[in-house]
Amino acid sequence: MGSGVGWMGGGVMLLLWAALIASACWLVIRAASPARLVPVRVDRARDLLAERYARGEISTEEYLDRLTYLTSR
């Protein structure tokens, strides 16, 4: 007969699998959410930058510098 440690090992494995699945779900949800929002924010920032440039609020050099910064993100 066993010493009773087998059932404890099974319980630990069950907890490890549950933690692994929960972590995977959390990572997928977290990775998906910002990915959908970032392009919208960058597009909006480019639009605002273009509007400011069109109104003459910023120079061509400043416009190109900020546009380069936005594009690199």
C-alpha contacts under 8 A as a table, 3 or more apart, distances in Angstrom:
res1	aa1	res2	aa2	distance
2	G	5	V	7.38
2	G	6	G	7.55
3	S	6	G	7.71
4	G	7	W	6.32
4	G	8	M	7.52
5	V	8	M	5.27
5	V	9	G	6.44
6	G	9	G	5.18
6	G	10	G	6.39
7	W	10	G	5.12
7	W	11	G	6.31
8	M	11	G	5.06
8	M	12	V	6.22
9	G	12	V	5.10
9	G	13	M	6.19
10	G	13	M	5.09
10	G	14	L	6.17
11	G	14	L	5.04
11	G	15	L	6.28
12	V	15	L	5.11
12	V	16	L	6.18
13	M	16	L	5.01
13	M	17	W	6.18
14	L	17	W	5.23
14	L	18	A	6.19
15	L	18	A	5.06
15	L	19	A	6.10
16	L	19	A	5.10
16	L	20	L	6.10
17	W	20	L	5.01
17	W	21	I	6.17
18	A	21	I	5.24
18	A	22	A	6.08
19	A	22	A	5.10
19	A	23	S	5.98
20	L	23	S	5.15
20	L	24	A	6.16
21	I	24	A	5.11
21	I	25	C	6.23
22	A	25	C	5.16
22	A	26	W	6.14
23	S	26	W	5.05
23	S	27	L	6.12
24	A	27	L	5.17
24	A	28	V	6.23
25	C	28	V	5.21
25	C	29	I	6.20
26	W	29	I	5.26
26	W	30	R	6.00
27	L	30	R	5.10
27	L	31	A	5.87
28	V	31	A	5.19
28	V	32	A	6.05
29	I	32	A	5.24
29	I	33	S	6.27
30	R	33	S	5.55
30	R	34	P	7.13
31	A	34	P	6.36
31	A	35	A	6.54
32	A	35	A	5.34
32	A	36	R	6.62
33	S	36	R	5.68
33	S	37	L	6.84
34	P	37	L	5.05
34	P	38	V	5.97
35	A	38	V	5.69
35	A	39	P	7.42
36	R	39	P	6.70
36	R	40	V	7.48
37	L	40	V	5.42
37	L	41	R	6.44
38	V	41	R	5.17
38	V	42	V	6.25
39	P	42	V	5.09
39	P	43	D	5.99
40	V	43	D	5.14
40	V	44	R	6.11
41	R	44	R	5.11
41	R	45	A	6.12
42	V	45	A	5.00
42	V	46	R	6.17
42	V	70	L	6.73
43	D	46	R	5.12
43	D	47	D	6.23
44	R	47	D	5.05
44	R	48	L	6.24
45	A	48	L	5.14
45	A	49	L	6.08
45	A	70	L	7.83
46	R	49	L	4.99
46	R	50	A	6.09
46	R	67	L	6.94
46	R	70	L	7.38
47	D	50	A	5.11
47	D	51	E	6.19
48	L	51	E	5.04
48	L	52	R	6.23
49	L	52	R	5.17
49	L	53	Y	6.21
49	L	63	Y	6.94
49	L	66	R	7.93
49	L	67	L	7.65
50	A	53	Y	5.04
50	A	54	A	6.04
50	A	63	Y	7.71
51	E	54	A	5.02
51	E	55	R	6.19
52	R	55	R	5.17
52	R	56	G	6.29
52	R	57	E	5.26
52	R	58	I	6.28
53	Y	56	G	5.07
53	Y	57	E	5.83
53	Y	58	I	5.30
53	Y	59	S	6.80
53	Y	60	T	7.29
53	Y	63	Y	6.46
54	A	57	E	7.66
56	G	59	S	6.90
58	I	62	E	6.14
58	I	63	Y	6.41
59	S	62	E	5.19
59	S	63	Y	6.09
60	T	63	Y	5.00
60	T	64	L	6.10
61	E	64	L	5.27
61	E	65	D	6.06
62	E	65	D	5.05
62	E	66	R	6.10
63	Y	66	R	5.33
63	Y	67	L	5.98
64	L	67	L	4.99
64	L	68	T	6.01
65	D	68	T	5.23
65	D	69	Y	6.37
66	R	69	Y	4.98
66	R	70	L	6.20
67	L	70	L	5.06
67	L	71	T	6.08
68	T	71	T	5.12
68	T	72	S	6.23
69	Y	72	S	5.31
69	Y	73	R	6.79
70	L	73	R	5.49
